[in-house]
């Protein structure tokens, strides 16, 4: 075997290594975790910063890697064909095709890409300096190729320079769903993360305490009666109304009332409840939880009164209500918690009509819609298109809803039977 043949075989070996490098690099740089690399960059990792900078120009990166990969693969195949033709004549073309297909597939594609998939972050940071040089060297060619590709796609009606709205949010939601771990802990973490993303989409009227469930104080009552009602209430802030319940004139804070009582040395009759009450803060029903959370922070408030477009009092929303949308129910020793959902031994759930759909979805990872209604009672009324009688049953969204109790036209208790797939 002459020297030229040895050189050709050596060149083929080197080209296969380069092909493996380009293939593995492409996989590593596209599969590496963007979140982890950004975190490493913030910690001062220069290699991670370099990877992020390279990936910012995806078109140039992919163009350079594919250009390099195709160049070495074609050149390796050409050399292998030449070598085998010299050794076996015309049959060498067939042998070259078979041999190079196997070599490229195993050693230049599957092997490096498999490794890169399993060690994407580490490999991407290791190869970043070399890839940076490659992209700079191939920049004129890849820029021309990129422009041609974009022109062709644009002619076909696809503009790849425009990022579709909501793309990043969808990616983030998908990442949340991929989060795995211990069942109960993971479910709670996923629910919290989803709720944070939903703050900008949920309006306060979906989570507020409805006016019929709010303890409000009549300003015309005798002072001793007002003090008694305030101190017997489990709440620290209570709306004060005058003449009619839509006319909220203030908010009584228990702490302010106690201070006033102390100043009057317990002489309740000397108190002026309107002077003690703080100015009410009214907010529209359609403000989002995200905006209201910011408003609470700026105002340093914890309590707001929700009104509709006509100015009628609808209910109250507190900072705790919004926080509970993120972390779940927050209970303290003074809360009068009503078990809105009671799991039965047979796997069904007795649910009070006022329990919100969002709470059920978060607790049991169901997927009930809440665009047209916010409570279980609202769901049954909307989907049934009627006011059902106690004892009637309906099937919606893979669940069975049995109306257990109804008071006048209000559904107060529903039994929900999940399908086997939804059982918790």
C-alpha positions in Angstrom: 0.0 0.0 0.0 1.6 3.3 -1.1 2.1 6.4 1.0 -0.7 8.3 -0.7 -3.2 5.7 0.3 -2.2 5.9 4.0 -2.5 9.7 3.8 -6.0 9.4 2.3 -7.1 6.9 5.0 -5.7 9.2 7.7 -7.5 12.2 6.2 -10.8 10.2 6.2 -10.2 9.4 9.9 -9.6 13.1 10.7 -12.6 14.2 8.7 -14.8 11.7 10.6 -13.6 13.2 13.9 -14.4 16.7 12.6 -17.9 15.5 11.5 -18.5 14.0 15.0 -17.4 17.4 16.5 -19.8 19.4 14.3 -22.7 17.0 14.9 -22.1 16.8 18.7 -21.7 20.6 18.9 -25.0 21.2 17.1 -26.8 18.9 19.5 -25.1 20.3 22.6 -25.7 23.9 21.8 -29.3 23.4 21.0 -30.1 21.1 23.9 -28.2 23.0 26.6 -30.5 24.5 29.2 -31.0 28.2 28.6 -32.1 28.7 32.2 -29.1 27.0 33.7 -26.6 28.8 31.4 -28.1 32.2 32.2 -27.9 31.4 35.9 -24.2 30.4 35.4 -23.6 33.6 33.4 -25.0 35.7 36.3 -22.6 33.9 38.6 -19.7 35.0 36.5 -19.1 31.9 34.3 -17.4 33.2 31.2 -17.9 30.0 29.2 -21.7 30.1 29.9 -21.8 33.8 28.8 -20.0 32.8 25.6 -22.5 30.0 24.9 -25.4 32.4 25.4 -23.8 35.0 23.1 -23.3 32.3 20.4 -26.9 31.1 20.7 -28.2 34.6 20.3 -27.4 34.3 16.6 -29.1 31.0 16.0 -29.2 31.3 12.2 -25.4 32.0 12.0 -24.6 29.2 14.4 -26.7 26.5 12.7 -25.5 27.6 9.3 -21.8 27.4 10.3 -22.2 24.0 12.0 -24.1 22.5 9.1 -21.7 24.0 6.6 -18.7 22.5 8.4 -20.5 19.2 8.9 -21.5 18.8 5.2 -18.0 19.9 4.0 -16.2 17.2 6.0 -18.8 14.5 5.3 -18.7 15.1 1.5 -14.9 15.3 1.5 -14.6 12.1 3.6 -17.0 10.3 1.2 -15.1 11.5 -1.8 -11.8 10.4 -0.4 -13.2 7.0 0.6 -14.6 6.5 -2.8 -11.3 7.3 -4.4 -9.4 4.9 -2.1 -11.8 2.0 -2.6 -11.9 2.4 -6.3 -8.1 2.1 -6.4 -8.4 -1.1 -4.2 -11.4 -2.8 -5.8 -12.1 -1.0 -9.1 -15.6 0.1 -10.0 -17.1 -2.0 -7.1 -15.3 0.4 -4.8 -18.1 2.9 -5.3 -20.6 0.5 -3.7 -18.2 -0.4 -0.9 -17.5 3.3 -0.2 -21.2 4.0 0.0 -21.8 1.2 2.5 -18.7 1.7 4.6 -19.1 5.5 4.8 -22.8 5.3 5.6 -22.0 3.1 8.6 -19.0 5.1 9.7 -20.8 8.4 9.5 -24.0 7.1 11.1 -22.3 5.5 14.0 -19.2 7.5 14.7 -20.1 11.0 13.3 -23.8 11.2 14.1 -25.4 8.8 16.7 -22.4 8.5 19.0 -21.5 12.2 19.4 -25.2 13.3 19.5 -26.0 10.8 22.1 -23.2 12.0 24.3 -24.1 15.6 23.6 -27.7 15.0 24.7 -26.7 13.6 28.0 -24.0 16.2 28.8 -25.3 19.2 26.8 -24.5 21.9 29.4 -20.9 20.7 30.0 -20.1 20.0 26.4 -21.5 23.3 25.1 -19.3 25.3 27.5 -16.3 23.2 26.6 -16.6 23.7 22.8 -17.8 27.4 23.0 -14.4 29.0 22.1 -13.9 26.7 19.1 -17.4 27.2 17.8 -17.0 31.0 18.2 -14.0 30.9 15.9 -15.9 28.6 13.4 -18.9 31.0 13.3 -16.6 34.0 12.7 -14.6 32.2 9.9 -17.8 31.0 8.2 -19.7 34.2 8.8 -19.7 35.6 5.2 -20.9 32.3 3.7 -23.5 31.6 6.4 -24.8 35.2 6.2 -25.4 34.7 2.5 -27.1 31.3 3.1 -29.3 32.7 5.9 -30.5 35.6 3.7 -31.4 33.2 0.9 -33.2 30.9 3.3 -35.2 33.8 4.8 -36.1 35.1 1.3 -37.4 31.7 0.3 -39.4 31.3 3.5 -40.8 34.8 3.2 -41.9 34.0 -0.3 -43.7 31.0 1.1 -45.5 33.2 3.6 -43.4 32.5 6.7 -41.4 35.3 8.4 -38.9 33.7 10.8 -37.6 37.1 12.0 -40.9 37.7 13.9 -41.3 35.8 17.2 -44.8 34.5 17.7 -46.7 36.2 20.6 -46.9 34.1 23.7 -44.1 31.8 22.6 -41.9 32.3 25.6 -44.8 32.1 28.0 -45.9 28.8 26.4 -42.4 27.4 26.8 -42.4 28.4 30.5 -45.8 26.8 31.0 -44.5 23.6 29.3 -41.4 23.6 31.5 -43.7 23.8 34.6 -45.7 20.7 33.4 -42.4 18.8 32.9 -41.4 19.4 36.5 -41.2 16.1 38.3 -40.6 14.8 41.8 -42.5 13.5 44.8 -46.2 13.5 43.8 -47.6 15.8 46.5 -44.7 18.2 46.7 -44.5 18.4 42.9 -48.2 19.0 42.5 -48.1 21.9 44.9 -45.0 23.4 43.2 -46.6 23.2 39.8 -49.8 24.8 41.1 -47.9 27.7 42.6 -45.9 28.3 39.5 -49.0 28.2 37.3 -50.8 30.6 39.6 -47.9 33.1 39.4 -48.2 33.1 35.6 -52.0 33.5 35.8 -51.9 36.6 38.0 -52.0 38.8 34.9 -55.1 36.9 33.5 -57.3 36.6 36.6 -59.5 39.5 37.6 -60.3 40.3 41.3 -64.0 39.5 40.9 -63.0 35.9 40.4 -61.4 35.6 43.8 -63.1 38.3 45.9 -65.3 37.5 48.9 -68.9 38.2 47.7 -70.8 40.9 49.6 -73.3 38.4 51.0 -70.4 36.7 52.8 -68.8 39.9 54.0 -69.4 41.1 57.6 -70.3 44.7 57.4 -71.2 47.2 60.1 -74.2 49.5 60.2 -73.0 53.0 61.3 -76.4 53.8 62.7 -76.2 51.1 65.4 -75.5 52.1 69.0 -71.8 52.3 69.7 -71.8 49.5 72.2 -73.5 47.2 69.6 -70.9 48.2 67.0 -68.1 47.4 69.4 -69.6 44.1 70.2 -70.0 43.1 66.5 -66.4 44.2 65.7 -64.9 42.3 68.6 -67.0 39.1 67.9 -65.9 39.1 64.3 -62.9 37.0 63.3 -61.7 39.7 60.9 -59.4 42.7 61.6 -61.0 45.0 59.0 -64.7 45.5 58.5 -66.6 47.8 56.1 -68.8 50.4 57.6 -72.0 51.5 55.8 -74.6 54.2 56.2 -78.2 54.5 54.9 -77.8 51.6 52.5 -75.2 48.8 52.1 -73.9 50.1 48.8 -72.9 53.3 50.7 -69.6 52.2 52.3 -68.3 55.2 54.2 -65.2 53.6 55.8 -63.3 50.6 57.0 -63.0 49.8 60.7 -59.7 48.4 61.8 -59.9 46.5 65.1 -56.5 47.9 66.2 -57.7 51.5 65.7 -61.0 50.8 67.6 -59.0 49.4 70.5 -56.7 52.4 70.6 -59.7 54.7 70.6 -61.4 52.7 73.4 -58.2 52.9 75.4 -58.0 56.7 74.9 -61.5 57.0 76.2 -60.7 54.7 79.1 -63.3 52.2 78.0 -66.1 54.7 77.7 -67.7 53.3 74.5 -70.4 55.8 74.3 -67.8 58.6 73.8 -66.5 57.0 70.6 -67.2 58.3 67.1 -67.1 55.3 64.8 -67.0 57.4 61.6 -63.9 59.2 62.9 -62.2 56.0 63.8 -62.9 54.3 60.4 -60.3 54.6 57.7 -61.1 55.9 54.3 -62.4 53.1 52.0 -60.4 52.1 49.0 -62.6 51.2 46.0 -61.3 49.2 43.0 -63.0 48.1 39.8 -64.1 44.5 39.4 -62.0 43.9 36.3 -58.6 44.8 37.6 -56.2 41.9 37.3 -54.6 40.2 40.3 -51.1 41.3 39.1 -52.1 44.9 38.9 -53.9 44.8 42.3 -50.9 43.2 43.9 -48.7 46.0 42.6 -51.3 48.5 43.9 -51.3 46.9 47.4 -47.5 47.2 47.4 -47.5 50.8 46.3 -50.3 51.9 48.7 -49.1 49.6 51.5 -52.6 48.4 51.8 -54.1 45.0 52.6 -57.8 45.6 52.0 -59.9 46.9 49.1 -63.6 47.1 48.3 -64.7 45.9 44.8 -67.4 47.8 42.9 -69.0 47.2 39.5 -69.3 49.6 36.7 -72.3 51.2 38.4 -70.5 51.8 41.7 -72.4 49.1 43.5 -70.5 47.2 46.3 -69.7 43.7 45.1 -67.3 42.3 47.7 -63.9 42.7 49.2 -60.4 41.5 48.2 -57.4 41.4 50.4 -53.7 40.9 50.0 -54.1 37.5 51.6 -56.6 36.5 48.9 -54.0 37.2 46.2 -51.2 35.4 48.1 -53.5 32.4 48.5 -54.0 32.3 44.8 -50.2 31.6 44.6 -49.4 29.5 47.7 -52.9 28.0 48.5 -55.1 28.5 51.5 -53.5 30.4 54.4 -55.1 29.6 57.7 -54.5 31.2 61.1 -56.0 30.6 64.6 -58.7 33.2 64.1 -60.0 32.0 60.7 -63.4 30.3 60.5 -62.6 27.9 57.8 -65.5 26.2 56.1 -64.5 22.9 54.5 -65.7 23.7 51.0 -64.5 20.4 49.7 -64.9 17.1 51.5 -63.5 13.9 50.1 -65.7 10.9 50.6 -64.6 7.3 51.3 -65.8 6.2 47.9 -63.6 8.7 46.1 -66.2 11.4 45.4 -66.1 15.0 46.6 -68.9 17.0 48.3 -68.3 20.5 47.1 -70.1 23.7 48.2 -71.5 25.7 45.3 -69.3 28.7 46.1 -66.0 26.8 45.8 -64.1 28.3 42.9 -63.1 26.3 39.8 -59.5 27.7 40.2 -59.2 26.1 43.7 -60.4 22.7 42.4 -58.1 22.8 39.4 -55.1 23.7 41.6 -55.9 21.2 44.3 -56.7 18.2 42.1 -54.9 19.2 38.8 -58.2 19.1 37.0 -58.7 21.1 33.8 -62.2 22.6 34.3 -62.7 25.8 32.3 -63.4 29.0 34.2 -63.8 31.7 31.5 -67.6 32.0 31.8 -68.0 31.3 35.5 -65.8 31.1 38.6 -67.6 28.7 40.9 -68.9 25.1 40.9 -72.5 26.4 41.0 -71.8 28.6 38.0 -70.3 25.8 36.1 -73.4 23.5 36.6 -75.8 26.3 35.7 -73.9 27.4 32.6 -73.3 23.9 31.2 -76.8 22.6 32.1 -78.4 25.7 30.6 -81.1 25.4 33.4 -81.6 25.6 37.1 -81.4 22.0 38.2 -83.3 20.3 40.9 -81.7 18.5 43.9 -80.9 15.0 42.7 -80.3 15.8 39.1 -77.0 14.6 37.6 -74.8 15.9 34.7 -71.6 14.9 33.0 -69.2 17.6 32.1 -65.5 17.5 31.2 -65.0 13.9 32.3 -66.6 14.5 35.7 -70.1 13.7 37.1 -71.9 16.5 38.9 -74.8 15.5 41.2 -76.8 18.4 42.7 -77.2 17.5 46.4 -78.8 20.7 47.7 -80.5 23.8 46.3 -81.8 26.8 48.2 -84.3 28.7 46.0 -82.4 29.3 42.8 -78.9 28.8 44.2 -77.0 25.5 44.1 -75.4 25.1 47.5 -73.9 21.6 47.4 -72.6 19.4 44.6 -71.2 15.9 44.6 -68.4 15.5 42.0 -67.4 12.0 40.9 -64.1 12.0 38.9 -63.4 9.5 36.2 -60.8 6.8 37.1 -58.1 8.8 35.4 -58.9 11.9 37.6 -59.2 10.1 40.9 -56.9 11.6 43.5 
